[in-house]
Amino acid sequence: MINSLAQSQYTAFISYAHADDVRCHRWVSFFAEELQRGLEAVMRGVALPPVHLSGDNGPVAGVLGPELRERIDRSFAFVVVVHDNYVQSDWCRQELEYFCQRFGEEGCRERLYVLALSEPAVQKVTAGDTWQRLVPAGQLWMPFFAELDRDEPIDIYMAPQLVTGAFKTMFNRLREDFVAKLKAAQAPQQQPIASLASLAAVAAAAAPAPPAPLGLAALGTGTGPAVPVTAARNGGAAPPAGDVRIYIESNRHELTLWQPLGEQMRRRWQRLTTAAAPAAAGAAGAAAPAAPGLQLRPRGLPVEQIDQFPSLDDADGVVLLWGRKTPDALVAQINKVENKMSAGRDAAPGVVAYLMPPQSSAEPVPAWGWQVLRFDAQAQDRIDVVTEEDAELEGFLKRVLERRLQREAQAPAAPAGRG
């Protein structure tokens, strides 16, 4: 995978159906221009390579040519734009297939951006055999379709060179994530994992501590050594790497807020677990991965369709939004969600995000069995918990992780193979 801008010939390779660009009045072409201009505006002083936009849908059959393969190879990121013609394009399928095979799961998670210009079209794509076979489970896509007509893209411009508010909100969210990855690729490479493990082992030897129990009793509390995310289970075997799912409400009033809220939680999760793993590895006298084995994957939860869900047993945590709804409506929604979750102590941890605006409170808000945390929603692309309740949000993430590790520990061990 391309790891630096110096290795890149293109900042992004945009895969799309030319017929969709024509149908949507050059939406894809205008987006490419805004992406190039927007990234350059933030990455001042950095010579960014161009965004690659083929401008032609290419052959309708045959094998992906060497020139396009080379362009994908030399691109820092891969952007997919989905509308009706993309669904039917074998050429676009080949581009996605080559990217996924060439860059692997890490490339898909970190460098693949999916722009949905039509909700029905993206649902067809993500349910298809190619997507299910190639793309990691839980891969995010961004809704660039109109709220009132979900088969049409949101307008980019309200006047020449003046973007609409709806497009700006989604575009800025994409650009913020993209810029963070570009800047990270400019930073000096991290030390080898072996060096990090050695440093942790030296620190542990200088200040020995008794082994911590399984779970998260000591994680970040100052009462003992931190426990690694890949904590031992069933006689010392580490739980497998995988996604930890937190479902965040999406409704007709807060259609896309789950995405920036989920990104804030994902960043906290990474800091929380990465800080825990090296210290625990040193205490155990064994090497541990520099990155946690369990990655947080926020998922949107369309609450208006909650009755269609058979269950929410695959959720590791749930976040409901208290924005425009009344207290009675919130209670009714909590009851509906709880009916879809495991009962008793096995239920996934849940919190309510109290959005300010439209709500407003200078003091903590009471709950109905769920913890309520206040979030500053003045800038919807940077929604985050208020400073006074930051520790409570971290506590929620610890409960999510503790429950996940306990479930892993209780899972039946795989049968041993024959020798």
Protein Blocks (a to p, Z undefined) as FASTA:
>chain_A
ZZbfklpmbfbdcdddfklmmmnoomlmmmmmmmmmmmmmmmgoiacdddddehpgbjae
djddfklmmmmmmpfbdcddddfklmmmmklmmmmmmmmmmnommlmmmmpccddfbfkl
mmmmmmpmklmmmpcghiacddfbdfklmkbccdfbfbehiacfklmmmmmmmmmmmmmm
mmmmmpccdddfklmmmmmmmmmmmmgcddddehjklgonlpaccddfklceehiiacdd
ddddddddddfklmmlmmmmmmmmmmmmmmmmmmmmmmmmmmnopacdfbdfbdcddddd
dfklmmmpmblklpgbdcdddfkbcfklmmmmmmmmmmmpcehjllccddddddddfbdc
fbdcddehiacddddfkbmmlgccdfklmmmmmmmmmmmmmmmmmmmmmpccdddddZZ
